[in-house]
Amino acid sequence: SKSRGPAAFREAVQRLLSRAETDAAPAMIAAALALRATRDAADGGLRFGMGADDDLVRASVILESSDGPIIERISAHNSCAMAYAERWLWEIADGQYALAMQLAPEPSPPWTLTAER
């Protein structure tokens, strides 16, 4: 049985970050940093208060200038939005969600669910 919980989540995020750095994939580095900045990845102590904020700022800056696969960039913006929302920074979170939506293909791919279906 696989372990679950905050420790397992932190380990998975660290593996994602290591792989993204090895692959030189800036959007996935940003996604991993944003995920590491969430409460689920933090131990709830000082790490969440200071180091996590550093991770989130770094993720946001990377996304401003990075290119790469659209799905990776959308995922990274969504991860940043969730981390900002946890800090009650709603306007910044909304901005990240808006950036993710701008990247979404038009028309929507056939595998997405829409209200019309």
C-alpha positions in Angstrom: 0.0 0.0 0.0 1.3 3.4 -0.9 1.7 6.0 1.8 -0.7 9.0 1.8 -0.9 12.2 3.6 1.2 15.4 3.8 4.5 13.6 3.9 3.7 11.5 0.8 2.5 14.7 -1.0 5.7 16.5 -0.1 7.8 13.6 -1.4 5.8 13.6 -4.7 6.2 17.3 -5.2 10.0 17.0 -4.5 10.2 14.3 -7.2 8.3 16.5 -9.6 10.6 19.4 -8.9 13.7 17.3 -9.4 12.5 15.8 -12.6 11.4 19.2 -14.0 14.8 20.6 -13.2 16.5 17.7 -14.9 14.3 18.1 -17.9 14.7 21.9 -18.0 10.9 22.3 -18.0 10.2 25.8 -16.6 6.5 25.5 -16.4 6.7 22.2 -14.5 9.3 23.8 -12.2 6.8 26.5 -11.5 4.0 24.0 -10.9 6.2 22.1 -8.4 7.2 25.2 -6.6 3.6 26.4 -6.4 2.5 23.0 -5.1 5.2 23.1 -2.5 3.9 26.5 -1.4 0.5 25.0 -0.5 -0.6 24.1 3.0 -0.8 20.4 2.0 3.0 20.4 1.2 4.0 22.6 4.1 4.5 21.4 7.7 2.3 24.2 9.0 5.2 25.9 10.7 7.6 28.6 9.6 8.1 26.8 6.3 4.6 27.8 5.2 5.1 31.3 6.3 8.4 32.2 4.7 9.9 29.6 2.5 6.6 28.8 0.9 6.1 32.4 -0.1 9.5 32.4 -1.7 8.5 29.3 -3.7 5.2 30.9 -4.8 6.9 34.2 -5.9 9.6 32.2 -7.8 6.9 30.1 -9.5 5.0 33.3 -10.6 8.1 34.9 -12.0 9.1 31.8 -13.9 5.6 31.6 -15.5 5.8 35.2 -16.7 8.7 34.4 -19.0 8.4 30.7 -19.7 7.3 28.9 -22.7 6.4 25.2 -23.1 3.6 22.8 -23.5 0.2 24.5 -22.9 -1.1 21.9 -20.5 2.0 22.3 -18.3 1.6 26.1 -18.3 -2.1 25.8 -17.5 -1.3 23.4 -14.6 1.3 25.7 -13.2 -1.1 28.7 -13.3 -3.8 26.7 -11.6 -1.3 25.6 -8.9 -0.2 29.2 -8.3 -3.9 30.3 -8.1 -4.6 27.7 -5.5 -1.6 28.8 -3.4 -2.6 32.4 -3.7 -6.1 31.6 -2.7 -4.9 29.9 0.5 -3.3 33.2 1.4 -6.6 35.0 0.8 -5.0 36.9 -2.1 -8.1 36.5 -4.2 -7.3 39.0 -6.9 -3.9 37.5 -7.6 -5.5 34.0 -7.6 -8.1 35.2 -10.1 -5.4 36.6 -12.3 -3.6 33.2 -12.4 -6.9 31.5 -13.3 -7.5 34.0 -16.0 -4.0 33.4 -17.4 -4.7 29.7 -17.4 -8.0 30.2 -19.3 -6.2 32.4 -21.9 -4.0 29.5 -22.7 -6.9 27.1 -23.2 -7.4 26.1 -26.8 -10.4 27.5 -28.7 -12.6 25.8 -29.5 -12.4 23.4 -26.5 -11.0 20.0 -27.3 -13.6 17.3 -27.7 -12.5 15.5 -24.4 -13.6 18.5 -22.3 -17.1 18.6 -20.8 -19.2 21.6 -21.6 -22.5 22.8 -20.2 -24.1 22.2 -23.6 -23.6 18.4 -23.4 
